[in-house]
Amino acid sequence: MEHHIPILNAGSTFGRTVPNYLSDKFGPMNLFGPAALVCGILTSLIAVKNLVSVSVLSLFYGFFSGVYVALPPVCFVRLTYDKSKIGTRIGMGIVACGLGVLASGPGSVEIIETDPEDLQWNRL
């Protein structure tokens, strides 16, 4: 079980490079929808119990989650007509994503540290 994070990172390496190549041909926006769908399906498969299945799941999830690391700047560049504003647009987009990442850590700790009998979602 200790090798699943490196497997996920290996999949993410290819997920960061292959979609960038494909985005030149198909467009970066056209790759986001299918990647989101596949990530949602793979997230719902988290209850697999076989060691090989978990390894394959982490490889595929790493690949498709790598799309969300590599393609947002490409999308911002494609949407910006005035090339002097590319840095501002990328920064604003990354800040919007960063706010969700910032809030998810304390929120998940609050859920984990709560007793299952006393789980109140209104405390979040």
C-alpha positions in Angstrom: 0.0 0.0 0.0 2.9 2.4 0.4 3.6 2.7 -3.3 0.3 4.3 -4.3 1.5 7.9 -4.0 4.4 7.4 -6.3 2.1 5.6 -8.8 -0.3 8.6 -8.6 2.6 11.0 -9.1 3.9 8.9 -12.1 0.4 9.1 -13.7 0.3 12.8 -13.0 3.5 13.3 -14.8 2.0 12.0 -18.0 -1.3 13.7 -17.2 0.6 17.0 -17.2 2.4 16.5 -20.5 0.1 14.5 -22.8 -2.9 16.7 -22.5 -0.8 19.8 -23.3 0.2 18.2 -26.5 -3.4 17.2 -27.2 -4.7 20.7 -26.4 -2.9 22.1 -29.4 -5.0 19.8 -31.6 -8.3 19.7 -29.8 -8.3 22.9 -27.6 -7.7 23.0 -23.9 -11.3 23.6 -23.0 -12.4 20.5 -24.8 -10.1 18.4 -22.6 -11.5 19.8 -19.3 -15.0 18.3 -19.5 -13.9 14.7 -20.2 -11.2 14.9 -17.6 -13.7 16.1 -15.0 -16.1 13.3 -15.9 -13.4 10.6 -15.6 -12.1 12.1 -12.3 -15.6 11.9 -10.9 -16.0 8.3 -12.0 -12.6 7.4 -10.5 -13.5 9.2 -7.3 -16.6 7.0 -6.9 -14.5 3.9 -7.3 -12.5 4.6 -4.2 -14.0 1.6 -2.4 -12.0 -0.9 -4.4 -10.4 -3.5 -2.2 -8.0 -5.4 -4.5 -4.3 -4.1 -4.4 -4.0 -4.2 -8.2 -7.3 -2.3 -8.5 -6.1 0.4 -6.1 -2.8 0.7 -8.1 -4.6 1.1 -11.4 -7.1 3.5 -9.8 -4.2 5.7 -8.5 -2.5 5.6 -11.9 -5.6 6.7 -13.8 -6.6 9.3 -11.2 -3.1 10.7 -11.2 -3.2 11.0 -15.0 -6.6 12.7 -15.1 -5.9 14.9 -12.1 -2.7 16.1 -13.8 -4.9 17.8 -16.4 -6.1 20.2 -13.7 -2.6 21.2 -12.8 -1.3 21.7 -16.4 -4.2 23.1 -18.4 -5.6 26.1 -16.5 -2.8 28.4 -17.6 -3.2 27.2 -21.2 -6.9 28.0 -21.0 -6.2 31.5 -19.6 -3.8 32.2 -22.4 -6.3 31.0 -25.0 -9.1 33.2 -23.5 -6.9 36.4 -23.3 -6.9 38.6 -26.4 -4.6 41.3 -24.9 -1.4 39.4 -24.2 -0.2 42.1 -21.7 -2.9 40.8 -19.3 -1.9 37.1 -19.3 -0.1 37.3 -16.0 -3.0 39.0 -14.3 -5.5 36.5 -15.6 -3.4 33.5 -14.6 -2.9 35.0 -11.1 -6.6 35.7 -10.6 -7.4 32.1 -11.7 -4.9 30.5 -9.4 -6.1 32.6 -6.5 -9.6 31.5 -7.1 -8.4 27.9 -7.0 -6.2 28.6 -4.0 -9.1 29.8 -1.9 -10.8 26.4 -2.2 -7.6 24.6 -1.3 -7.1 26.9 1.7 -10.6 26.2 3.0 -10.6 22.5 2.4 -7.8 21.7 4.9 -9.5 23.1 8.1 -12.9 21.9 6.9 -11.7 18.4 6.5 -10.0 18.4 9.9 -13.3 19.6 11.4 -15.1 16.7 9.8 -12.5 14.1 10.8 -12.2 15.2 14.5 -16.0 15.1 15.0 -17.5 12.0 16.6 -19.8 10.2 14.1 -22.7 10.6 16.6 -22.1 14.3 17.0 -21.6 15.2 13.3 -23.2 18.5 12.7 -22.6 20.0 9.2 -23.8 23.5 10.4 -20.5 23.9 12.3 -18.6 24.1 9.1 
